[in-house]
Amino acid sequence: MTGEAVVAVEGLSRRYGQTQAVDAVSFTLERAQILGFLGLNGAGKSTTMRMLAGVLAPDAGRILINGTDLLDQPRPAKQAIGYLPEQPPLYRELTVDEQLHYSAGLHRLDRAASRQAMARVKEQCGLTNVGRRLTGNLSKGYRQRVGIAQALLHDPPVLILDEPTVGLDPIQAGEIRALICELGRERGVILSTHLLSEVQATCSHVQIMRAGRLVFAGALAELQQQRQSACLRIGLNAPPLVAELARLPAVTQVESLGGGRFRLHHAGAAPTQAVLDQARADGWELWELTPEQASLERIFVELTLGRGTAE
């Protein structure tokens, strides 16, 4: 990578008893990148996020935050991190302003710096008009905004968000995603989620975990390039028996779609030439030949369930 790395992780591992929750994970995050951490429940995402945030010690490995070793120099390293856990640490009996003022004190901001930081994050997070409202009376979407705001008070170069849209309605989730995109222009963002649609809408890069290990790490565009043809849709005016189509090279399954149309599932390269040759030889009167790309959802399922890996 050619940009400024704000997070560098080397061989990160963590075990719970006999369970290897995170196994030798390594990656980097650059400024102005939004990295989506994907995986099924139990894949190791939240454990990794907690180690990156400095709230859980790894058994092995190294974490550099903005060039500072998190284990050797925890205070300056943590000062470069803004962390929002899945359940935002909010006091429901405090107003938004009181909550932010309290959080600013935890970051050791003086009165003037606290006032400036609060004004900045309230504007960034759309909280300017709710400062005097009790946090407990806000909608879940606004409580998430408050959680993000307090993670931004000290203007960290790294923002770590664990499932920030879980439990939100579609409108609230869309607003939080737009906010994350805006925040990601100036800092590195790590976003843990199990929703591929959220990664597609928000992230520039993606990492997929399975059983504590990374099975894909790269730009979202690289993952999209793996959408190779998995099926071949054909249309025939004089179709043969399905069994004859199933005997074509590389064909693993044949679906009849009606009206002389079929979907040929195949392994490896699409049997395009074989279909053309056989249709010409046997007079099938071919009128459609369309490769169908594997969806990103299918690639995700294959990677997370261990049906394939990508390096």
Secondary structure, DSSP 8 states (H G I E B T S, - for coil): --S-EEEEEEEEEEEETTEEEEEEEEEEEETT-EEEEE--TTSSHHHHHHHHTTSS--SEEEEEETTEETTTSHHHHHHTEEEE-SS----TTSBHHHHHHHHHHHTT--HHHHHHHHHHHHHHTT-GGGTTSBGGGS-HHHHHHHHHHHHHTT--SEEEEESTTTT--HHHHHHHHHHHHHHTTTSEEEEE-S-HHHHHHH-SEEEEEETTEEEEEEEHHHHHTT--EEEEEEEESS---HHHHHTSTTEEEEEEEETTEEEEEESSS--HHHHHHHHHHHT--EEEEEEEE--HHHHHHHHHTTS----
